[in-house]
Each structure stands twice: as C-alpha cells, then as structure tokens.
Amino acid sequence: MKLTIGRICRGRGIVYIHTRLSTNGPVHSVHFSAQSESGSSLPVEAYALPSDSVHSELSYVLATPMLATKRIVLTVEGFDEEGVKIDTSRRSISRLATKWLSRINYRLNYEAASHIRDIDIYTYSQQIHIKPLACSKVTKRGQLLVKGVICTPRSAGNLSLSLIGSDGSDCAWFKPYLLPGEDVMYEGVPRTEVPFTARIPDDGNGYCLVASGDENVRSGFMSLYKGGETPLFQQHAPYFFSAAQPQHWQGQINDRERRFALANPEDYHVDGGPLISLVVPLYHTPPTVLREMIDSVVGQLYRCWELVLVNSTPDDQDMKDVLSDYQDDRIAVITLDKNLGISGNTNVGIDACHGDYIGFLDHDDTLDKLALFRYAQRIVEDSTIDALYSDEDFVTKDGVHINPHFKSDFNIDLLRAHNYITHFVVVRSSLVRSTRLRSEYDGAQDYDFLLRLAEKTNNIVHVPEVLYHWHMVEGSTAGNPASKPAAAVAGLNALNEHLMRCGLPGRAEYTEYPFVYHTSYDVVDEPFVSIIIPNKDSREVLERCIESIVRKTVYRNFEILVVENNSKTDEIFEYYSDVQQRYHMVRVITWDAEFNYSKINNFGAREARGEYLLLLNNDTEVIEPHWLDSMIAFCQRGDVGVVGAKLLYPDDTVQHAGVAMLYCIDLGQMGGPVHMFCDLDRDELGYQNRAILSQDVSIVTGACLLTKRAVFEAVGGLTEKYSVAYNDVDYCLKVRREGYLVVFDADALLYHYESFSRGKDVTGPSAYRFATEQGMLRQDWPACFIEPDPYYGKYFR
C-alpha cells in the first residue's frame, strides 16, 4: 500500500491534502491519522473521492487544522473485512511546504484547488460542523470569546468540544459552555444544533476547537491559527457600526475629501444663516498644527463666520509669524499679557465675539469643510435650537483617521457617565455668556459647561455626521486619556455639583476607566413594587426566578404576582401552594384564557398593588442584589418612564443592553428592533463604553421592565394586539411619545435563560404571527423604520 500526496491548499485555518492510495490487493477499509514531528496526535478527517484513475487507486482529501508544528506526518492503515490490519503507509510533509504549495496550486489551477477546499463545510452526511456566530476579544480577562453552534447529525452521540494548542496538545483545562441541542432540518436532513461558548486565552498563540462525536461521524474544526488576529474575529465580530472598522473609515474620509475638493462656496449659502463665532485659545501651538486649524476654518464652505484667536503666549515668535500670514477680516487675534488658563482665555474670546452662536474649537484640531454649513442649515430650519454638536474622529500623528465616534442624540444619563459630547459644540451666544467657563474646573471645563448648559435647556441637537477631527498630539487627552489626572478630578466634582443643583439624590464616583464616572441615585420613601411574572408550567424555571428574587434582593418592599396561564402539570400547582405559604410577598392569580402576553400583563397590573410595576420573565435569575433599588432610583425621577436591566446569557455574555431601531436604508428592508451588544462578554466595554454605562435608549426588553403605574395607565398599558412579540417595543415608544425617558440600567444584572442559537423561526405558525406583528409595528410606528434611531444614529447598521 502506497500513500501519495497530491494537490494541497489551505483555507479558514484548515490544510486540505489531496492523496492517492495504491493497494496491492483488496482493502476493505482504511483509517487515517496524523502526528506532529514529535509524535503528538493531530486531528485529521478523510473524505473519499471518486477514483480518477484506471489503476487500483483510492482518492481522498484529508483535512487537518493549521497549527504551529513543523511537520504533518500522515499515516494510513488498511484493514480487511474482519477488521484486521493488513498494511500501513506513511508520508510526511512540512508546514512550510503546505504554505507554498497552497499558493502555487491556487495560482496554477484555482478551480482545482477550490474543489478540494472546504470539502468539510459542504459535506453534511456523517459530518459535524462548528458554525461561529460571534467572535470577540475580552480585553479585561485576556480571552478570546467564541460563540456559535455545533451542527451534528442526529445520530451522532457522545458530542464533545475540545481545544488543542498550536503544538497539537490537548488543553485539558478547557471547559466549554454547552446548551441542550435543538433539532433542526437542513435541506430535509435531520440535524441537531448545540449552542456553545468557548473562552480561549488571548496569548498570541494559535488554537483549534474540535467538535467530535462517535466514530461514525467526522469531527468539525474551527482553527484560530493566528489567535485573536484570525480573520474569524473580523468576519464574526459583533459590530454595530461597520463604518467604524479600521479598514473602512479612512477610505470614507478619502472619498469625502474628493467629493468636496472642488465645491463652490456659493452653493452652500444659507439664506438667513447665523453668524457663527469660533473661539480658539492658543498656547504654544506648533506652527504646522496652528496653520492646519486656521485653514480648516478659512476653507469652510459656509462663509458667515468669525474666528477669534486668543493668544496667551505672546513670546512665541513662531506662532506670531503664522498668525501674521492671515489677513482675513473675519479673523481676530487677541494677545493676552499673561496666561489666564484655558477657561479664562476662552472667556476673553467669548467677550469679543459678535456671532449669533458661539462655537469652541481646540487649537490643535480641524473642522470638516461642511461643519458650519450643516449647523447653519439646522439653525435656520429650527430657530429654537440652543446648542449643536457633531460626530468626530481621531487623527494620528501620521495623518490617518481612526476611531470615528458616532454619538447619541442628547442623552442626559450618558452625559452623567462621561462627556460623550466633547466636540464640536456651538451654542446660542446669550447662553454662552450666561454660562461661561469656570477656571476651577480647568481640564474638565467643557464637561462642566455642558452639564450647566443642560440645566438651562434640553434643546441640544446632535448633527449625525463626522465634522470634527481630534488630533492625537503628544500630551493631549486624545492621545492618552489618562495623561491628565487632575482633569478627571475636576470632571467628578463638576458632575457631583450638577446632581446637587438638579436636586437629584445621588452621587458620582470614579471608575477604573479615565473620565468615565459611575452615577447612582438613592431610593426615596421606599415605594411599593409589584413584580408581575406570567407563567405556564415550568416549575423549575419559575422556582429559580422567585428564589433568586427573595434571597438576593436587598430592596424588600415588593410583591411577586405570578399570573398563571393554562398550566397542565400537578407539579406547578403544588409549587404555587407551597411558595405562597413560604413567602408572604408571593401571590398567584389566574388568567383563564388563551396566551396573550399583553393581556396577561395588563391583567396582572390591574390586580397589582404597587406604585411601580415590574414586568419580569419567569426564565430570569437575579445576579446583583441591588438590581431593584437601582432600577427604582432611576424610575423615581420625573423625567423617566421606563427602566430596563442588563440581561446576561448564563455563559456571562450580554443578551440585552438596551434595544435600538435598525432603520430601513431602503423600504425593501425589514429593519426593526435590535438588541445592542449581544454576545459580548459581560464586562466588555462595547462601542464607546456603551455596553457598561447606564444611559437613555429607545427601547428596553419586556423581559425585565420597570415602569410607573401612573405612566402604564396613562398610555393604556401594553397594546393587546401584540400578543407575543413587540409589545415591549410598542410600550416604550408610547412612553417616549409622552415625553418620558427610557433608561437602560447597566447596574441591574440578571441572567436570562434564553437560547442564543437560532433567532426567530422562519416557517410555521409562529413565523406568520411574528411577521404579522412586525407588520403592525411598521404600521403603528413608521418613522422608527425610516428614520435613524435617535440614540445610535444613521451609522448603526
């Protein structure tokens, strides 16, 4: 028996080796194995191909993961009908050879190489597949997080998920998280999908996940051959802003610059447009940087502006030389005798402004050519606007644009966590003069200004376009947020003073992240809360939920109202009797009709005694003891109507961190509500830290939703035509329509035992009901489908 190695190609971290096996006589079966040069076993699977020779040759494609061993030693054993080994053949190939032969084969005959590549993916009979759904890095824990499903033949038994290192060795410490399997059909073939979560060290080494079953099925591989740099972490990263990906953003900036390079300012005249004054305090500004900043203002397509430059370093001759080059009547230079600090210098500039609106620009940053035009447009459209701000990005010292920050519309709770607004702020001049900057908050003077401004007006408009470029110069906050510890202290003081002025019983504290604060509120007068839990059978699930509430919750002034709906088992009714005897705060009432989530909760609300109503799924479990008082403290505020919790899958990844409406770029799309930051690790920051910060959002899930009874009754409770889906979406939108905020409380932590594997069914009665209810949502709230979500914007897609 002779084993011959033919064509080789690589893809997705797998090496595919086309082999031929010549035999001297009849062979009933063969078995392939692989080892490293040191004798460590390597995973390998064989796929028989139709023979392409008139000779007695057998043809196979072997699939084995790309690892860091120097060689792959292939062994084939031949067996007769009795299972007795009759022959053996062995061949060896270096990993380096597989790399270069793969490149050569793709060049010489791409079609032939592609024919053997991914044979494991296209094979379903007796084949296990690993399908990644989300791949992300867990920075805080130094881990790579992989979530997905293992898809197996239903006949496969003894399913396991193991991890091997780059040398092929078994990682015995690896403990994957597996959920019970769910039966599915794939092109008429019965399969089983098993959701999994794998946490792998992010140590720069390669690893491979191996899903195995009985001997009669082939294993599935998922090779992380480059660790966290494996392409899977780009392909399956849980992005919500695809434009923010590094490989995309600079190209968009280049396109924009070309689009407006030859624009005529006459085309950007705004009838009745305001005079916008820009104040820039200068302090030893490098000449090149200073010139770029001034040029970005002079180059504005909107021409009705003035630029007030406040020079606090008159002895800097290089700066004076640059300033003398500009002979534009719209540019005023004020030279100070001494440096008054950032706030004092800016206030001098404010006093010199003549504009209807005053904007703040840092001396080392630049504006997009359309910045003032976009602002002038909005002001003319709505003369009541008091302040505007835009999206922004960062520019490296090499001139590369990175990390675009696509901001929320005005979001008071996010502002109470950090200064998410930053730049480019333009404010009605009368408000600027009455507010001014305070020197005692230098370093965080802009944050203090914005907090005080928010106390005077909420007519603060977000212009959702990157119009400001924040340059990452040495020593700046953009380059290193931790470089100014005194500024963090000033920011905390400004925030706590703001809470006091607003009469809010709360406090702000430092977090481990620079310039990010944790704001919490006190509960006033301990209001009574009714926790409404619909239930049908499911004793174990309900018991886990109730026990976690009773045993872990610090806040005690509540009742638990279980709404029984069409249970069949004696077990659950025995539990109802038992739990009401053990816990005085538990009541069971009966909804004796068909299942309708909205009707059930409305019935529960009518029977409830609480001033606050908490809608809660029975498949939840309390994690954080202060979850309820944290939610109540938010909901007690007069401006808040709904509060939602942060829900985790039991694998400690995010299931819910607020809901946003994905709008339709064209009307042929579905759009609709999307859970934010799904599948990220519970402690991962998410985009612009928003996965860990309490903030205002459009919607929160009804799986854990707190609301004032008065608000619930004022909007008519849950809309009962939404019997299963979207009742929580509709409710939050109704509450927001009445002028209340919906808050995502990042401190209220619960587990939600909901499978992350498959999403909504696409066939059957449930699919029809789901589609019908989304149709109703589109009819009731069309603007939410055709306009960007106010808290995540037009780039959210």
Secondary structure, 3 states (H helix, E strand, C coil): CEEEEEEEEEECCEEEEEEEEECCCCCCEEEEEEECCCCCEECCEEEEECCCCCCCEEEEEEEEECCCCCEEEEEEEEECCCCCEEEEEEEEEEHHHHHHHHHHHHHHCHHHHHHHCCHHHHCCCCECEEEEEEEEEEHHHCEEEEEEEEEEECCCCCCEEEEEECCCCECCCCCCEECCCEEEEECCEEEEEEEEEEEEECCCCCEEEEEECCCCCECEEEEECCHHHCCHHHHCCCCCCHHHCHHHHHHHHHHHHHHHCCCCHHHHCCCCCCCEEEEEEECCCCHHHHHHHHHHHHCCCCCCEEEEEEECCCCCHHHHHHHHCCCCCCEEEEECCCCCHHHHHHHHHHHCCCCCEEEECCCCCEECCCHHHHHHHHHHHCCCCCEEEEEEEEECCCCCEEEEECCCCCCHHHHCCCCCCCCCCEEEHHHHHHHCCCHHHCCCHHHHHHHHHHHHCCCEEEEEEEEEEEECCCCCCCCCHHHCHHHHHHHHHHHHHHHHHCCCCEEEEECCCCCCEEEEECCCCCCCEEEEEEECCCHHHHHHHHHHHHHHCCCCCEEEEEEECCCCCHHHHHHHHHHHHHCCCEEEEECCCCCCHHHHHHHHHHHCCCCEEEEECCCEEECCCCHHHHHHHHHCCCCEEEEEEEEECCCCEEEECCEEEECCCCCCCCCEEEECCCCCECCCCCHHHCCCCCEEECECCCCEEEEEHHHHHHCCCCCCCCCCCCHHHHHHHHHHHCCCEEEEEEEEEEEECCCCCCCCCCCHHHHHHHHHHHHHHHHHCCHHHHCCCCCCCCCCC
